[in-house]
Amino acid sequence: MGPCPVCEAELVISGQVEWVTCPGCGTGLHVRAQQAFARAHAAYLEAEVLQEKGHVVEPRRAGYRAKARPSAAPLDEDLVRAYQQVYSGLHVALQHTLVDSQQLSGVTMMAEITRRLVPRGMASSLEAEYWTALAIELTARDELATLEKALAAGPKRTWVVRAVAALPQRLRRRQLLRALGRLRRQVDELEKAIGFLEPPRIERRGGDA
């Protein structure tokens, strides 16, 4: 199952249990979700190695805003197998509870995998758009959480000095809240259009929705 995704303490599973509590930080972890995520992550790393070895060359992108199209060339069988393991493993993992960092990592991997599979007719463009929008939403969610912690832990000054010093952060916070509201509505619409039998269980916070 691997170490705790929060504190990296060694996890011990005894018997057929659904949940395990990390002995280091006390985080409750869903066993099946952790196992599925670990398998999917290993398969994703394998796929990256295969890609670098020349099985396929994809255009490099900066984040999830670029318009570069992935190649439609046929894929090596080993690479297809690795992609399928990532796809199926993450579908299982994301239907259960994962910690925030794993949610973002899992959704980002799904966005990248479906993006590569769409031009080859192995995934729908609607689903690729869904995972990409969700990855952007979760990235903004994490940025907002970090920003709010920074605002809360600001240095003790007079309220005027503090307000002026925090102005750029507050403006960014307002931008993130508006963006999260738009992204949440977009993701909700895509999720409804796809009609997942079991939608991903994602912690979505912030926004004006």
C-alpha positions, 0 to 999 in steps of 0.5 A: 500500500505504501507510506502515508500520503500525508506524513510518509509514515509506514502503514500497517494493514492487518486483516480485511479492513476498509480504513486504516489510521496512519500511526504518524499523523492520525489521518484516516485512509481508505485502503482500497482507494490507496491501493488503487491509487498506488497501482495507477501512479506506478503505471503512469510513471511506467507510461512516462518512461515508455514515452521517453524511450520513443514509443510516442512523442507528445507536444509538451504543454504548460499546465492545462491551458495550452491548445497543443494537440496530442499525436494521433499516431498508433501507440505501442501495446505496452504504452496502451496497457499502461494507459489503461491501468492508469485509467482504470485504477484512478477510476476506482481510487477517485470513487473513494476518499483520497487526501487533497494532494492525491485528488489533485494528482489523480485528476491531473493524471486522468486529464493527461491520459484522456487527452492522449487517448482522445485523438486515438478514439480511446476516450471521449473528448467530453471526458477529457474536457471534464478532467482538464476542467476539474484539474484546473479547479482543484489547482485553484482550490489549493492556491486559494487555501494557501492564500487564505492561510497566508492572509490569516497568518499575516504579521501583526501591524496596524490595520491600515498597514496590514490592509495595504500590505495584503491588498494584492493577496486579497485581489488574487483571492477575489479572482480565485473565488470568481474563477472557482465559481465558473469552474465549478459550474462548468465541471458540474455541467460536464459531469451531468452530460457524461452521466457517470454511474459513479462520479468521482468523490472530490472535495470541492471547496471555495467559489461563488457557486 
